[in-house]
Amino acid sequence: MKRMRKYANYPRYFHVVVKCGSEEEQRKLYERLVAEGYTARVCVL
């Protein structure tokens, strides 16, 4: 049985979390980021 490497070779991702004051602000920011070519996801925490 082969030994597993300590760290797997996973792709690196970098995230930015933005706290919005309202659902409307969140929607506008999401739409702007997508229009600028970013991959974005809406989350409600």
N, CA, C and O of each residue as an XYZ file, in Angstrom:
180
protein
N       0.844     -1.190      0.000
C       0.000      0.000      0.000
C       0.885      1.248      0.000
O       1.789      1.368      0.828
N       0.633      2.162     -0.911
C       1.426      3.385     -1.008
C       1.087      4.332      0.130
O      -0.053      4.404      0.589
N       2.088      5.043      0.564
C       1.853      6.073      1.590
C       1.197      7.287      0.957
O       1.583      7.710     -0.132
N       0.224      7.837      1.626
C      -0.435      9.053      1.132
C       0.418     10.255      1.497
O       1.006     10.311      2.577
N       0.477     11.197      0.601
C       1.196     12.432      0.906
C       0.471     13.175      2.014
O      -0.744     13.056      2.171
N       1.219     13.927      2.766
C       0.625     14.656      3.885
C      -0.457     15.629      3.412
O      -1.501     15.757      4.052
N      -0.212     16.307      2.305
C      -1.182     17.264      1.772
C      -1.526     16.867      0.348
O      -0.642     16.711     -0.494
N      -2.800     16.706      0.088
C      -3.244     16.364     -1.264
C      -3.050     17.570     -2.182
O      -2.953     18.705     -1.716
N      -2.995     17.322     -3.452
C      -2.772     18.383     -4.438
C      -4.118     18.951     -4.902
O      -4.563     18.671     -6.015
N      -4.760     19.747     -4.046
C      -6.039     20.373     -4.372
C      -5.796     21.768     -4.937
O      -4.823     22.429     -4.575
N      -6.692     22.218     -5.833
C      -6.535     23.591     -6.335
C      -6.778     24.597     -5.205
O      -7.569     24.342     -4.297
N      -6.103     25.721     -5.270
C      -6.261     26.758     -4.252
C      -7.339     27.730     -4.694
O      -7.398     28.125     -5.858
N      -8.182     28.108     -3.760
C      -9.231     29.092     -4.008
C      -9.083     30.214     -2.994
O      -8.683     29.987     -1.852
N      -9.401     31.403     -3.414
C      -9.369     32.563     -2.533
C     -10.765     33.168     -2.532
O     -11.376     33.318     -3.589
N     -11.273     33.513     -1.359
C     -12.640     34.004     -1.222
C     -12.662     35.392     -0.596
O     -11.759     35.788      0.142
N     -13.715     36.102     -0.918
C     -14.006     37.384     -0.285
C     -15.432     37.293      0.239
O     -16.333     36.892     -0.497
N     -15.649     37.655      1.486
C     -16.985     37.657      2.080
C     -17.375     39.109      2.312
O     -16.623     39.872      2.918
N     -18.545     39.486      1.832
C     -19.019     40.861      1.957
C     -20.316     40.853      2.755
O     -21.241     40.106      2.435
N     -20.386     41.673      3.779
C     -21.606     41.797      4.576
C     -22.442     42.934      3.984
O     -22.010     44.087      3.954
N     -23.640     42.593      3.516
C     -24.536     43.579      2.911
C     -25.618     43.970      3.908
O     -25.989     43.183      4.778
N     -26.116     45.187      3.772
C     -27.129     45.693      4.687
C     -28.547     45.284      4.359
O     -29.440     45.408      5.197
N     -28.770     44.789      3.125
C     -30.124     44.384      2.740
C     -30.042     43.372      1.602
O     -29.002     43.191      0.969
N     -31.169     42.727      1.369
C     -31.242     41.767      0.265
C     -31.055     42.477     -1.076
O     -30.432     41.933     -1.988
N     -31.587     43.675     -1.193
C     -31.443     44.450     -2.434
C     -29.975     44.795     -2.694
O     -29.496     44.672     -3.821
N     -29.274     45.220     -1.665
C     -27.856     45.531     -1.815
C     -27.075     44.284     -2.221
O     -26.173     44.356     -3.057
N     -27.420     43.148     -1.633
C     -26.765     41.884     -1.964
C     -26.993     41.536     -3.438
O     -26.064     41.147     -4.145
N     -28.237     41.682     -3.885
C     -28.569     41.374     -5.276
C     -27.798     42.266     -6.249
O     -27.256     41.786     -7.244
N     -27.755     43.567     -5.951
C     -27.050     44.503     -6.832
C     -25.559     44.197     -6.898
O     -24.958     44.234     -7.971
N     -24.971     43.898     -5.758
C     -23.547     43.581     -5.727
C     -23.274     42.285     -6.480
O     -22.316     42.201     -7.249
N     -24.106     41.283     -6.264
C     -23.963     40.011     -6.976
C     -24.030     40.234     -8.486
O     -23.172     39.750     -9.225
N     -25.032     40.957     -8.939
C     -25.191     41.217    -10.371
C     -23.992     41.972    -10.937
O     -23.541     41.680    -12.044
N     -23.474     42.943    -10.182
C     -22.308     43.706    -10.638
C     -21.079     42.808    -10.766
O     -20.355     42.878    -11.759
N     -20.849     41.978     -9.772
C     -19.670     41.102     -9.805
C     -19.747     40.105    -10.961
O     -18.751     39.855    -11.640
N     -20.932     39.540    -11.179
C     -21.104     38.602    -12.286
C     -20.901     39.318    -13.620
O     -20.268     38.773    -14.525
N     -21.431     40.532    -13.746
C     -21.261     41.317    -14.981
C     -19.790     41.638    -15.239
O     -19.374     41.771    -16.391
N     -19.001     41.765    -14.167
C     -17.565     42.045    -14.304
C     -16.750     40.779    -14.551
O     -15.530     40.842    -14.699
N     -17.427     39.624    -14.595
C     -16.736     38.384    -14.933
C     -16.338     37.509    -13.762
O     -15.681     36.485    -13.952
N     -16.724     37.892    -12.553
C     -16.395     37.082    -11.389
C     -17.378     35.916    -11.247
O     -18.527     36.004    -11.680
N     -16.917     34.841    -10.644
C     -17.794     33.757    -10.256
C     -18.265     34.090     -8.843
O     -17.451     34.196     -7.926
N     -19.557     34.254     -8.666
C     -20.094     34.684     -7.367
C     -21.193     33.727     -6.923
O     -21.805     33.032     -7.734
N     -21.424     33.710     -5.629
C     -22.463     32.872     -5.041
C     -23.137     33.666     -3.943
O     -22.469     34.349     -3.167
N     -24.455     33.583     -3.872
C     -25.215     34.279     -2.839
C     -25.396     33.339     -1.652
O     -25.814     32.193     -1.814
N     -25.077     33.834     -0.461
C     -25.242     33.050      0.763
C     -25.979     33.907      1.788
O     -25.761     35.115      1.878
N     -26.849     33.269      2.552
C     -27.523     33.942      3.653
C     -27.115     33.203      4.920
O     -27.406     32.018      5.082
N     -26.441     33.911      5.810
C     -25.942     33.283      7.039
C     -26.662     33.813      8.249
O     -26.372     33.397      9.371
